[in-house]
Amino acid sequence: MILAVAATEFEMNPFLQLLEQEAEEPSCFTLISGVGPVETTLRLTRYLERCDPRIDMVLNFGVAGAYISALSPGKRNVSLLDLCLAEQESLGDFGICFSDHIEPLDEKLGGSTDFPMDQSLLQQAGQILAHHGQPYRCGNFVTVSAASTTRQRGAMLAARFQGLCENMEGAAAARVCAEFSLPLLEVRAVSNLVEDRDLKRWKMAEACSTVAGAAALLVREIGGRG
């Protein structure tokens, strides 16, 4: 069975409402991980240590801030409310912070900071979304402990990681899933652009609704195949 993980009730509730409309029996387990890599690591680890052994994959979903410079050749920029699938998660601000860049720690000190997603699940998810007419973007996600509030910092992280968007939990979930030998799929909807902070331009509620629909679809389709 799938364990669906979101950071907050605000992200989880629209997803739960959709599941309640679709089935009498729960089609997945759910966990609110809390905001940030520390809470996510703690809560997800504790859950998996005690969990039902039927869990065979984790779906991490929520909102993200898109990097304005996240362009690929021949592709448009990422826009508000776009769906994004993670190809890889990276710890973006773990290391040595300078005024204009962040240097990673030596792996002997800090361990790996890059976590590839499960390619089979990623391919399945892309096929499912495409089949249902839902456009999406694939790319590298960047997990930060401190959300970026300037376009300059966003551009720095986008360039360093070839990043599509940032969030605050994904790399932590990926590290925990690797420890438990569980495949991870991550889907997010863009709630804001990483620019000089302007909350009036954000679409948080709409992004939560968008990603909830995608997550419910993926649970139904992937869970049904299992």
N, CA, C and O of each residue as an XYZ file, in Angstrom:
904
protein
N       0.844     -1.191      0.000
C       0.000      0.000      0.000
C       0.885      1.248      0.000
O       2.046      1.208      0.405
N       0.318      2.330     -0.453
C       1.042      3.599     -0.553
C       0.924      4.377      0.754
O      -0.139      4.417      1.373
N       2.022      4.990      1.161
C       1.997      5.978      2.235
C       2.102      7.353      1.596
O       3.125      7.686      0.997
N       1.053      8.151      1.721
C       1.029      9.503      1.157
C       1.436     10.495      2.241
O       0.839     10.535      3.317
N       2.455     11.290      1.947
C       3.053     12.184      2.939
C       2.964     13.627      2.456
O       3.362     13.938      1.333
N       2.443     14.502      3.303
C       2.448     15.946      3.039
C       2.916     16.657      4.295
O       2.803     16.123      5.399
N       3.440     17.854      4.127
C       4.040     18.559      5.260
C       3.007     19.120      6.221
O       3.233     19.131      7.432
N       1.875     19.588      5.702
C       0.914     20.329      6.527
C      -0.511     19.850      6.295
O      -0.806     19.214      5.283
N      -1.385     20.159      7.234
C      -2.807     19.866      7.050
C      -3.359     20.632      5.856
O      -4.233     20.135      5.145
N      -2.857     21.827      5.637
C      -3.326     22.650      4.524
C      -3.109     21.941      3.192
O      -3.929     22.060      2.281
N      -2.008     21.205      3.079
C      -1.743     20.437      1.863
C      -2.474     19.098      1.867
O      -2.930     18.636      0.821
N      -2.586     18.473      3.037
C      -3.182     17.144      3.124
C      -4.701     17.161      2.999
O      -5.263     16.259      2.377
N      -5.387     18.152      3.566
C      -6.847     18.109      3.644
C      -7.550     17.999      2.293
O      -8.474     17.194      2.181
N      -7.173     18.758      1.258
C      -7.844     18.582     -0.033
C      -7.670     17.175     -0.600
O      -8.564     16.650     -1.264
N      -6.532     16.578     -0.339
C      -6.270     15.202     -0.769
C      -7.198     14.227     -0.050
O      -7.774     13.342     -0.682
N      -7.346     14.382      1.258
C      -8.225     13.500      2.019
C      -9.674     13.642      1.577
O     -10.405     12.654      1.516
N     -10.088     14.854      1.270
C     -11.456     15.067      0.802
C     -11.717     14.327     -0.504
O     -12.795     13.766     -0.700
N     -10.745     14.327     -1.385
C     -10.898     13.601     -2.646
C     -10.959     12.100     -2.412
O     -11.764     11.410     -3.038
N     -10.125     11.587     -1.527
C     -10.151     10.152     -1.239
C     -11.485      9.731     -0.650
O     -12.003      8.665     -0.984
N     -12.043     10.556      0.222
C     -13.329     10.234      0.842
C     -14.443     10.172     -0.191
O     -15.379      9.386     -0.045
N     -14.353     10.983     -1.223
C     -15.369     10.988     -2.274
C     -15.269      9.765     -3.175
O     -16.258      9.356     -3.784
N     -14.081      9.183     -3.261
C     -13.834      8.142     -4.251
C     -14.003      6.725     -3.724
O     -14.308      5.818     -4.499
N     -13.812      6.513     -2.425
C     -13.813      5.140     -1.933
C     -14.306      5.075     -0.495
O     -14.106      5.998      0.294
N     -14.966      3.945     -0.170
C     -15.398      3.727      1.199
C     -14.227      3.284      2.069
O     -14.130      3.673      3.233
N     -13.343      2.473      1.504
C     -12.185      1.991      2.234
C     -10.976      2.870      1.934
O     -10.815      3.332      0.804
N     -10.125      3.108      2.929
C      -8.914      3.897      2.673
C      -8.048      3.242      1.601
O      -7.782      2.042      1.658
N      -7.614      4.030      0.633
C      -6.796      3.494     -0.454
C      -5.313      3.700     -0.212
O      -4.483      3.257     -1.006
N      -4.971      4.380      0.895
C      -3.567      4.574      1.243
C      -3.482      4.980      2.704
O      -4.480      5.367      3.313
N      -2.300      4.888      3.252
C      -2.021      5.470      4.556
C      -1.578      6.912      4.347
O      -1.102      7.266      3.267
N      -1.729      7.739      5.365
C      -1.314      9.138      5.234
C      -0.489      9.559      6.445
O      -0.640      9.021      7.542
N       0.378     10.527      6.218
C       1.215     11.072      7.284
C       1.459     12.550      7.028
O       1.838     12.938      5.923
N       1.245     13.371      8.043
C       1.668     14.773      7.999
C       3.061     14.841      8.610
O       3.249     14.554      9.792
N       4.019     15.220      7.801
C       5.425     15.121      8.198
C       5.919     16.310      9.005
O       6.957     16.225      9.662
N       5.182     17.425      8.964
C       5.710     18.655      9.526
C       6.572     19.377      8.508
O       6.996     18.793      7.511
N       6.827     20.643      8.764
C       7.571     21.476      7.821
C       9.071     21.344      8.076
O       9.532     21.417      9.216
N       9.815     21.151      7.001
C      11.266     21.151      7.096
C      11.869     19.763      7.185
O      11.171     18.794      7.481
N      13.171     19.667      6.930
C      13.834     18.361      6.882
C      13.945     17.663      8.230
O      13.934     16.433      8.280
N      14.051     18.408      9.322
C      14.210     17.754     10.624
C      12.930     17.033     11.025
O      12.964     15.845     11.345
N      11.799     17.741     11.010
C      10.531     17.109     11.370
C      10.187     15.976     10.417
O       9.685     14.935     10.843
N      10.450     16.169      9.137
C      10.149     15.123      8.157
C      10.951     13.865      8.441
O      10.404     12.762      8.424
N      12.234     14.019      8.699
C      13.072     12.865      9.010
C      12.573     12.152     10.259
O      12.454     10.927     10.272
N      12.283     12.908     11.297
C      11.838     12.319     12.559
C      10.511     11.594     12.398
O      10.397     10.419     12.751
N       9.507     12.283     11.870
C       8.163     11.699     11.824
C       8.078     10.540     10.839
O       7.430      9.533     11.122
N       8.725     10.672      9.690
C       8.662      9.587      8.712
C       9.428      8.366      9.213
O       8.972      7.237      9.030
N      10.570      8.571      9.833
C      11.328      7.445     10.382
C      10.533      6.729     11.465
O      10.445      5.501     11.462
N       9.956      7.483     12.385
C       9.165      6.866     13.452
C       7.978      6.100     12.878
O       7.652      5.008     13.344
N       7.340      6.672     11.872
C       6.183      6.003     11.274
C       6.604      4.694     10.622
O       5.971      3.661     10.843
N       7.653      4.726      9.831
C       8.065      3.529      9.099
C       8.603      2.450     10.027
O       8.477      1.263      9.727
N       9.193      2.838     11.135
C       9.670      1.851     12.104
C       8.515      1.065     12.717
O       8.668     -0.103     13.075
N       7.362      1.714     12.836
C       6.215      1.108     13.521
C       5.107      0.688     12.565
O       4.075      0.180     13.004
N       5.301      0.892     11.273
C       4.173      0.860     10.334
C       3.763     -0.551      9.946
O       4.458     -1.534     10.203
N       2.607     -0.596      9.319
C       2.109     -1.801      8.683
C       3.087     -2.233      7.594
O       3.475     -1.415      6.759
N       3.492     -3.498      7.588
C       4.470     -3.949      6.580
C       3.947     -3.938      5.151
O       4.704     -4.184      4.211
N       2.657     -3.653      4.977
C       2.118     -3.609      3.612
C       2.547     -2.367      2.848
O       2.356     -2.313      1.633
N       3.113     -1.377      3.503
C       3.580     -0.185      2.789
C       4.710     -0.574      1.853
O       5.723     -1.129      2.278
N       4.523     -0.274      0.569
C       5.551     -0.644     -0.406
C       6.077      0.540     -1.203
O       6.963      0.366     -2.040
N       5.552      1.748     -0.963
C       6.089      2.952     -1.591
C       5.603      4.179     -0.828
O       4.620      4.122     -0.089
N       6.308      5.280     -1.020
C       5.929      6.557     -0.411
C       5.679      7.578     -1.514
O       6.470      7.709     -2.448
N       4.573      8.295     -1.391
C       4.258      9.412     -2.279
C       4.348     10.693     -1.466
O       3.548     10.913     -0.557
N       5.304     11.526     -1.784
C       5.456     12.819     -1.116
C       4.853     13.894     -2.021
O       5.240     14.020     -3.182
N       3.909     14.664     -1.490
C       3.260     15.677     -2.324
C       3.100     16.972     -1.544
O       3.124     16.985     -0.314
N       2.936     18.058     -2.285
C       2.764     19.354     -1.652
C       2.995     20.476     -2.635
O       2.847     20.302     -3.845
N       3.360     21.630     -2.104
C       3.583     22.810     -2.940
C       5.077     23.057     -3.079
O       5.892     22.470     -2.367
N       5.416     23.937     -4.008
C       6.822     24.260     -4.264
C       6.933     25.677     -4.790
O       5.983     26.231     -5.344
N       8.108     26.249     -4.606
C       8.447     27.518     -5.233
C       9.301     27.257     -6.457
O      10.334     26.594     -6.362
N       8.888     27.767     -7.596
C       9.588     27.496     -8.858
C      10.671     28.530     -9.110
O      10.474     29.726     -8.891
N      11.806     28.055     -9.570
C      12.898     28.958     -9.928
C      12.601     29.620    -11.266
O      12.284     28.945    -12.245
N      12.704     30.919    -11.302
C      12.403     31.670    -12.518
C      13.371     31.323    -13.632
O      13.010     31.364    -14.808
N      14.590     30.982    -13.272
C      15.598     30.654    -14.285
C      15.592     29.187    -14.672
O      16.500     28.727    -15.365
N      14.569     28.437    -14.231
C      14.539     26.997    -14.504
C      14.054     26.728    -15.918
O      12.939     26.247    -16.124
N      14.881     27.036    -16.869
C      14.553     26.833    -18.276
C      15.343     25.672    -18.855
O      16.528     25.516    -18.561
N      14.699     24.866    -19.670
C      15.385     23.844    -20.447
C      15.310     24.239    -21.910
O      14.381     24.944    -22.304
N      16.278     23.799    -22.742
C      16.253     24.175    -24.158
C      14.923     23.817    -24.814
O      14.477     22.671    -24.756
N      14.312     24.792    -25.425
C      13.075     24.555    -26.152
C      11.836     24.462    -25.284
O      10.752     24.182    -25.795
N      11.969     24.691    -23.977
C      10.824     24.584    -23.081
C      10.518     25.936    -22.445
O      11.390     26.796    -22.320
N       9.259     26.101    -22.047
C       8.849     27.350    -21.416
C       9.284     27.350    -19.952
O       9.640     26.317    -19.384
N       9.243     28.512    -19.378
C       9.543     28.624    -17.961
C       8.450     27.953    -17.134
O       7.333     27.751    -17.608
N       8.786     27.615    -15.903
C       7.798     27.044    -14.999
C       6.838     28.140    -14.555
O       7.253     29.266    -14.280
N       5.549     27.802    -14.486
C       4.520     28.792    -14.165
C       3.785     28.414    -12.890
O       3.864     27.275    -12.431
N       3.077     29.365    -12.327
C       2.228     29.106    -11.180
C       1.236     27.994    -11.487
O       0.633     27.960    -12.560
N       1.076     27.084    -10.530
C       0.153     25.954    -10.559
C       0.594     24.824    -11.481
O      -0.144     23.854    -11.654
N       1.777     24.926    -12.076
C       2.307     23.791    -12.832
C       2.527     22.604    -11.903
O       2.945     22.767    -10.757
N       2.242     21.404    -12.412
C       2.598     20.177    -11.711
C       4.037     19.814    -12.044
O       4.464     19.931    -13.192
N       4.778     19.376    -11.044
C       6.180     19.009    -11.238
C       6.450     17.659    -10.580
O       6.023     17.409     -9.453
N       7.163     16.797    -11.296
C       7.620     15.518    -10.769
C       9.124     15.586    -10.545
O       9.861     16.110    -11.380
N       9.568     15.058     -9.422
C      10.995     15.108     -9.094
C      11.746     13.973     -9.772
O      11.352     12.811     -9.677
N      12.830     14.320    -10.455
C      13.770     13.323    -10.947
C      14.852     13.054     -9.909
O      15.384     11.947     -9.820
N      15.166     14.074     -9.131
C      16.178     13.983     -8.081
C      15.882     15.039     -7.031
O      15.358     16.110     -7.336
N      16.225     14.722     -5.796
C      16.158     15.695     -4.706
C      17.570     16.003     -4.226
O      18.417     15.112     -4.168
N      17.822     17.260     -3.884
C      19.123     17.668     -3.357
C      18.929     18.571     -2.147
O      17.991     19.367     -2.087
N      19.837     18.430     -1.184
C      19.860     19.345     -0.040
C      20.527     20.638     -0.478
O      21.736     20.667     -0.707
N      19.757     21.697     -0.595
C      20.239     22.906     -1.249
C      21.113     23.805     -0.406
O      22.065     24.393     -0.919
N      20.814     23.929      0.887
C      21.568     24.874      1.707
C      22.282     24.185      2.862
O      22.486     24.775      3.923
N      22.658     22.930      2.642
C      23.452     22.184      3.611
C      24.914     22.292      3.203
O      25.313     21.767      2.163
N      25.711     22.971      4.018
C      27.108     23.138      3.654
C      27.691     24.388      4.274
O      27.400     24.726      5.421
N      28.518     25.069      3.504
C      29.211     26.274      3.960
C      28.653     27.457      3.187
O      28.777     27.518      1.963
N      28.038     28.400      3.897
C      27.317     29.500      3.255
C      28.200     30.737      3.138
O      28.710     31.247      4.135
N      28.372     31.211      1.904
C      29.045     32.473      1.624
C      27.990     33.491      1.193
O      26.808     33.156      1.103
N      28.399     34.705      0.931
C      27.433     35.745      0.588
C      26.739     35.478     -0.736
O      25.593     35.886     -0.925
N      27.418     34.795     -1.658
C      26.840     34.602     -2.990
C      26.768     33.152     -3.435
O      26.345     32.875     -4.557
N      27.175     32.212     -2.572
C      27.079     30.809     -2.951
C      27.193     29.930     -1.712
O      27.574     30.389     -0.635
N      26.853     28.658     -1.890
C      26.948     27.671     -0.820
C      27.829     26.533     -1.308
O      27.580     25.955     -2.365
N      28.847     26.218     -0.543
C      29.732     25.114     -0.896
C      29.314     23.868     -0.128
O      29.055     23.944      1.073
N      29.245     22.723     -0.802
C      28.870     21.497     -0.092
C      29.983     21.024      0.831
O      31.161     21.290      0.594
N      29.591     20.322      1.881
C      30.572     19.656      2.722
C      31.133     18.445      1.994
O      30.482     17.886      1.111
N      32.320     18.050      2.360
C      32.879     16.805      1.855
C      31.946     15.659      2.241
O      31.441     15.623      3.363
N      31.714     14.721      1.317
C      30.802     13.614      1.600
C      31.240     12.802      2.811
O      30.406     12.199      3.486
N      32.539     12.781      3.093
C      33.020     12.044      4.262
C      32.504     12.669      5.552
O      32.403     11.994      6.576
N      32.183     13.939      5.503
C      31.657     14.636      6.675
C      30.140     14.646      6.706
O      29.531     14.365      7.738
N      29.531     14.970      5.576
C      28.092     15.194      5.561
C      27.268     14.145      4.854
O      26.039     14.203      4.886
N      27.919     13.179      4.210
C      27.176     12.185      3.456
C      26.674     12.749      2.143
O      26.960     13.895      1.798
N      25.931     11.943      1.418
C      25.400     12.372      0.130
C      24.325     13.436      0.322
O      23.566     13.400      1.291
N      24.272     14.376     -0.606
C      23.226     15.402     -0.571
C      22.305     15.321     -1.787
O      21.418     16.160     -1.947
N      22.503     14.332     -2.634
C      21.685     14.144     -3.837
C      21.009     12.784     -3.778
O      21.640     11.778     -3.452
N      19.713     12.761     -4.098
C      18.930     11.545     -3.959
C      18.051     11.339     -5.196
O      17.005     11.976     -5.317
N      18.461     10.459     -6.113
C      17.648     10.193     -7.304
C      16.320      9.535     -6.921
O      16.257      8.745     -5.978
N      15.278      9.865     -7.653
C      13.978      9.249     -7.451
C      13.917      7.874     -8.122
O      14.737      7.550     -8.982
N      12.943      7.084     -7.716
C      12.728      5.784     -8.331
C      12.255      5.974     -9.773
O      11.205      6.570    -10.017
N      13.035      5.466    -10.718
C      12.746      5.729    -12.128
C      11.492      5.021    -12.618
O      10.779      5.542    -13.476
N      11.220      3.847    -12.084
C      10.017      3.129    -12.495
C       8.761      3.885    -12.078
O       7.831      4.034    -12.870
N       8.735      4.362    -10.838
C       7.581      5.140    -10.374
C       7.460      6.454    -11.127
O       6.356      6.885    -11.462
N       8.585      7.083    -11.391
C       8.566      8.348    -12.126
C       7.967      8.153    -13.514
O       7.165      8.968    -13.971
N       8.357      7.078    -14.178
C       7.816      6.801    -15.508
C       6.324      6.505    -15.439
O       5.552      7.004    -16.258
N       5.915      5.694    -14.463
C       4.489      5.400    -14.294
C       3.686      6.674    -14.064
O       2.635      6.880    -14.672
N       4.193      7.521    -13.183
C       3.472      8.752    -12.858
C       3.325      9.641    -14.078
O       2.255     10.202    -14.315
N       4.389      9.772    -14.850
C       4.315     10.577    -16.063
C       3.289     10.042    -17.038
O       2.543     10.809    -17.646
N       3.250      8.733    -17.189
C       2.283      8.116    -18.100
C       0.854      8.333    -17.615
O      -0.041      8.606    -18.414
N       0.642      8.212    -16.321
C      -0.699      8.397    -15.761
C      -1.175      9.833    -15.952
O      -2.295     10.062    -16.408
N      -0.334     10.791    -15.608
C      -0.724     12.194    -15.765
C      -0.992     12.528    -17.229
O      -1.966     13.209    -17.549
N      -0.127     12.048    -18.111
C      -0.314     12.321    -19.537
C      -1.604     11.692    -20.054
O      -2.334     12.305    -20.833
N      -1.878     10.472    -19.620
C      -3.088      9.773    -20.063
C      -4.347     10.530    -19.651
O      -5.356     10.498    -20.356
N      -4.284     11.205    -18.516
C      -5.443     11.955    -18.023
C      -5.389     13.430    -18.417
O      -6.132     14.253    -17.880
N      -4.522     13.748    -19.338
C      -4.473     15.101    -19.879
C      -3.933     16.148    -18.938
O      -4.264     17.327    -19.065
N      -3.105     15.738    -17.992
C      -2.543     16.692    -17.036
C      -1.091     16.987    -17.404
O      -0.228     16.126    -17.229
N      -0.809     18.167    -17.902
C       0.582     18.511    -18.219
C       1.421     18.586    -16.955
O       0.920     18.912    -15.878
N       2.684     18.285    -17.097
C       3.577     18.301    -15.939
C       4.998     18.576    -16.411
O       5.312     18.467    -17.597
N       5.840     18.930    -15.465
C       7.263     19.129    -15.717
C       8.060     18.150    -14.871
O       7.667     17.848    -13.744
N       9.161     17.654    -15.390
C      10.087     16.819    -14.633
C      11.389     17.578    -14.442
O      11.814     18.315    -15.332
N      12.017     17.409    -13.305
C      13.303     18.061    -13.095
C      13.828     17.823    -11.699
O      13.251     17.062    -10.923
N      14.914     18.474    -11.393
C      15.541     18.353    -10.084
C      14.865     19.279     -9.079
O      14.644     20.459     -9.355
N      14.543     18.735     -7.925
C      13.983     19.513     -6.827
C      15.099     19.823     -5.831
O      16.034     19.040     -5.661
N      14.984     20.961     -5.188
C      15.968     21.387     -4.195
C      15.260     21.559     -2.849
O      14.280     22.296     -2.743
N      15.764     20.876     -1.830
C      15.214     20.998     -0.486
C      16.036     21.995      0.317
O      17.258     21.878      0.407
N      15.359     22.970      0.896
C      16.038     24.009      1.676
C      15.497     24.025      3.103
O      14.336     23.699      3.345
N      16.353     24.407      4.032
C      15.912     24.609      5.415
C      15.353     26.008      5.609
O      14.507     26.231      6.475
N      15.828     26.949      4.804
C      15.337     28.328      4.835
C      14.819     28.669      3.441
O      15.587     28.696      2.480
N      13.523     28.929      3.332
C      12.935     29.215      2.025
C      13.571     30.452      1.405
O      13.856     31.434      2.091
N      13.785     30.385      0.106
C      14.413     31.504     -0.605
C      13.422     32.652     -0.752
O      12.274     32.442     -1.141
N      13.868     33.864     -0.441
C      12.983     35.027     -0.535
C      13.517     36.080     -1.496
O      12.983     37.187     -1.560
N      14.563     35.748     -2.243
C      15.083     36.674     -3.247
C      15.310     35.931     -4.551
O      15.632     34.742     -4.561
N      15.141     36.638     -5.628
C      15.400     36.047     -6.936
C      16.879     35.673     -7.074
O      17.213     34.696     -7.744
N      17.746     36.436     -6.453
C      19.180     36.157     -6.534
C      19.517     34.792     -5.928
O      20.254     34.006     -6.523
N      18.974     34.520     -4.748
C      19.250     33.220     -4.134
C      18.637     32.095     -4.953
O      19.251     31.041     -5.119
N      17.435     32.311     -5.464
C      16.818     31.303     -6.310
C      17.646     30.999     -7.537
O      17.798     29.839     -7.918
N      18.184     32.035     -8.158
C      19.014     31.833     -9.346
C      20.275     31.053     -9.004
O      20.726     30.225     -9.795
N      20.843     31.310     -7.835
C      22.039     30.594     -7.406
C      21.753     29.110     -7.223
O      22.521     28.268     -7.688
N      20.651     28.785     -6.548
C      20.307     27.387     -6.318
C      19.899     26.689     -7.611
O      20.249     25.531     -7.837
N      19.161     27.398     -8.452
C      18.766     26.818     -9.736
C      19.983     26.462    -10.566
O      20.025     25.399    -11.187
N      20.972     27.343    -10.583
C      22.173     27.099    -11.377
C      23.006     25.965    -10.799
O      23.524     25.128    -11.538
N      23.132     25.939     -9.495
C      23.987     24.918     -8.880
C      23.424     23.519     -9.058
O      24.174     22.572     -9.297
N      22.103     23.380     -8.944
C      21.491     22.059     -8.978
C      20.718     21.785    -10.266
O      20.072     20.744    -10.385
N      20.775     22.708    -11.234
C      19.896     22.613    -12.390
C      18.468     22.402    -11.893
O      17.725     21.560    -12.398
N      18.114     23.202    -10.881
C      16.880     22.990    -10.150
C      15.653     23.536    -10.847
O      15.694     24.579    -11.500
N      14.566     22.810    -10.693
C      13.272     23.221    -11.226
C      12.490     24.020    -10.183
O      11.882     25.043    -10.499
N      12.512     23.544     -8.944
C      11.743     24.182     -7.882
C      12.333     23.791     -6.537
O      13.175     22.897     -6.445
N      11.874     24.478     -5.492
C      12.365     24.172     -4.148
C      11.217     23.879     -3.196
O      10.084     24.319     -3.390
N      11.551     23.122     -2.163
C      10.612     22.779     -1.109
C      11.421     22.584      0.172
O      12.618     22.872      0.195
N      10.788     22.104      1.224
C      11.498     22.004      2.499
C      11.506     20.597      3.094
O      11.922     20.419      4.239
N      11.051     19.591      2.335
C      10.940     18.249      2.903
C      11.461     17.112      2.025
O      11.831     16.060      2.546
N      11.497     17.298      0.716
C      11.675     16.180     -0.201
C      12.955     15.385     -0.021
O      12.918     14.155     -0.029
N      14.084     16.057      0.141
C      15.349     15.332      0.278
C      15.381     14.522      1.566
O      15.949     13.431      1.605
N      14.772     15.057      2.618
C      14.694     14.307      3.870
C      13.872     13.037      3.684
O      14.268     11.966      4.142
N      12.731     13.155      3.013
C      11.917     11.975      2.734
C      12.686     10.975      1.882
O      12.602      9.768      2.104
N      13.429     11.476      0.914
C      14.202     10.591      0.041
C      15.273      9.840      0.822
O      15.485      8.647      0.605
N      15.942     10.535      1.723
C      16.988      9.877      2.527
C      16.389      8.799      3.415
O      16.953      7.711      3.533
N      15.260      9.083      4.039
C      14.613      8.095      4.897
C      14.145      6.900      4.076
O      14.336      5.755      4.485
N      13.542      7.152      2.935
C      13.067      6.052      2.092
C      14.218      5.168      1.637
O      14.078      3.947      1.572
N      15.349      5.776      1.323
C      16.518      4.982      0.943
C      16.951      4.084      2.096
O      17.332      2.933      1.880
N      16.895      4.601      3.308
C      17.288      3.817      4.488
C      16.369      2.618      4.684
O      16.811      1.561      5.134
N      15.086      2.781      4.344
C      14.115      1.707      4.507
C      13.895      0.908      3.220
O      13.016      0.048      3.166
N      14.681      1.187      2.196
C      14.577      0.490      0.896
C      13.174      0.592      0.315
O      12.635     -0.379     -0.217
N      12.591      1.781      0.424
C      11.268      2.040     -0.131
C      11.383      3.015     -1.296
O      12.078      4.024     -1.181
N      10.721      2.738     -2.411
C      10.731      3.701     -3.518
C       9.909      4.931     -3.180
O       8.900      4.853     -2.479
N      10.360      6.067     -3.691
C       9.702      7.349     -3.421
C       9.319      8.022     -4.726
O      10.089      8.050     -5.685
N       8.108      8.563     -4.736
C       7.636      9.411     -5.825
C       7.268     10.756     -5.220
O       6.614     10.816     -4.178
N       7.687     11.840     -5.873
C       7.383     13.176     -5.350
C       6.724     14.027     -6.425
O       7.248     14.173     -7.529
N       5.566     14.586     -6.086
C       4.848     15.475     -6.995
C       4.486     16.747     -6.234
O       4.062     16.697     -5.080
N       4.659     17.887     -6.902
C       4.356     19.171     -6.281
C       3.714     20.100     -7.304
O       3.932     19.978     -8.509
N       2.917     21.033     -6.789
C       2.349     22.088     -7.620
C       2.982     23.412     -7.214
O       3.245     23.650     -6.036
N       3.220     24.259     -8.189
C       3.913     25.525     -7.953
C       2.952     26.535     -7.324
O       1.973     26.947     -7.945
N       3.244     26.921     -6.097
C       2.416     27.908     -5.399
C       2.947     29.324     -5.565
O       2.214     30.300     -5.409
N       4.239     29.419     -5.887
C       4.864     30.750     -6.008
C       6.144     30.636     -6.817
O       6.721     29.556     -6.946
N       6.569     31.747     -7.350
C       7.870     31.823     -7.998
C       8.898     32.281     -6.970
O       8.588     33.061     -6.069
N      10.117     31.791     -7.115
C      11.186     32.211     -6.209
C      11.726     33.541     -6.725
O      12.586     33.593     -7.604
N      11.197     34.592     -6.154
C      11.532     35.958     -6.553
C      11.597     36.799     -5.284
O      11.409     36.273     -4.187
N      11.855     38.068     -5.413
C      11.804     38.930     -4.233
C      10.406     38.823     -3.630
O       9.415     39.090     -4.310
N      10.324     38.447     -2.402
C       9.104     37.932     -1.774
C       7.921     38.890     -1.895
O       8.001     40.062     -1.528
N       6.815     38.348     -2.425
C       5.585     39.119     -2.582
C       4.420     38.149     -2.411
O       3.994     37.511     -3.374
N       3.908     38.037     -1.193
C       2.877     37.051     -0.890
C       1.596     37.280     -1.674
O       0.812     36.347     -1.845
N       1.363     38.482     -2.150
C       0.141     38.757     -2.913
C       0.124     37.983     -4.230
O      -0.944     37.775     -4.805
N       1.262     37.563     -4.703
C       1.336     36.848     -5.974
C       1.236     35.331     -5.803
O       1.155     34.598     -6.789
N       1.241     34.870     -4.577
C       1.215     33.431     -4.325
C      -0.188     32.861     -4.568
O      -1.190     33.568     -4.450
N      -0.235     31.569     -4.910
C      -1.503     30.863     -5.088
C      -1.449     29.562     -4.288
O      -1.474     28.465     -4.845
N      -1.374     29.717     -2.975
C      -1.189     28.566     -2.103
C      -2.389     27.622     -2.122
O      -2.222     26.418     -2.320
N      -3.589     28.147     -1.920
C      -4.771     27.287     -1.875
C      -4.990     26.579     -3.203
O      -5.312     25.391     -3.234
N      -4.815     27.307     -4.296
C      -4.996     26.706     -5.621
C      -3.958     25.621     -5.883
O      -4.268     24.594     -6.487
N      -2.729     25.848     -5.431
C      -1.683     24.843     -5.617
C      -1.972     23.593     -4.798
O      -1.740     22.477     -5.263
N      -2.477     23.774     -3.580
C      -2.834     22.618     -2.760
C      -3.937     21.800     -3.418
O      -3.899     20.570     -3.393
N      -4.908     22.470     -3.998
C      -5.983     21.779     -4.702
C      -5.458     21.049     -5.933
O      -5.847     19.912     -6.203
N      -4.578     21.704     -6.674
C      -4.027     21.097     -7.885
C      -3.229     19.842     -7.566
O      -3.409     18.805     -8.205
N      -2.356     19.936     -6.584
C      -1.513     18.774     -6.276
C      -2.323     17.675     -5.598
O      -2.001     16.496     -5.744
N      -3.364     18.042     -4.863
C      -4.225     17.028     -4.264
C      -4.886     16.174     -5.339
O      -4.968     14.952     -5.211
N      -5.358     16.828     -6.398
C      -5.965     16.079     -7.489
C      -4.985     15.133     -8.150
O      -5.325     13.991     -8.458
N      -3.768     15.608     -8.368
C      -2.748     14.759     -8.985
C      -2.365     13.611     -8.063
O      -2.226     12.474     -8.513
N      -2.193     13.900     -6.777
C      -1.808     12.856     -5.831
C      -2.897     11.794     -5.701
O      -2.595     10.601     -5.654
N      -4.158     12.216     -5.642
C      -5.258     11.258     -5.554
C      -5.313     10.382     -6.802
O      -5.558      9.179     -6.711
N      -5.087     10.981     -7.954
C      -5.054     10.219     -9.199
C      -3.930      9.193     -9.175
O      -4.136      8.040     -9.555
N      -2.762      9.592     -8.738
C      -1.619      8.680     -8.705
C      -1.839      7.552     -7.709
O      -1.481      6.407     -7.983
N      -2.420      7.858     -6.564
C      -2.721      6.809     -5.590
C      -3.703      5.808     -6.174
O      -3.516      4.598     -6.045
N      -4.739      6.306     -6.809
C      -5.751      5.425     -7.384
C      -5.162      4.537     -8.478
O      -5.420      3.334     -8.511
N      -4.377      5.129     -9.367
C      -3.862      4.379    -10.513
C      -2.708      3.453    -10.123
O      -2.701      2.281    -10.500
N      -1.748      3.964     -9.383
C      -0.602      3.126     -9.011
C      -1.023      2.077     -7.989
O      -0.608      0.921     -8.070
N      -1.856      2.488     -7.019
C      -2.341      1.521     -6.045
C      -3.173      0.431     -6.683
O      -3.103     -0.729     -6.277
N      -3.968      0.802     -7.691
C      -4.772     -0.184     -8.398
C      -3.945     -1.182     -9.170
O      -4.336     -2.340     -9.311
N      -2.802     -0.746     -9.673
C      -1.918     -1.649    -10.407
C      -1.220     -2.630     -9.481
O      -0.860     -3.744     -9.862
N      -1.040     -2.162     -8.227
C      -0.400     -3.055     -7.269
C      -1.322     -4.185     -6.872
O      -0.944     -5.037     -6.067
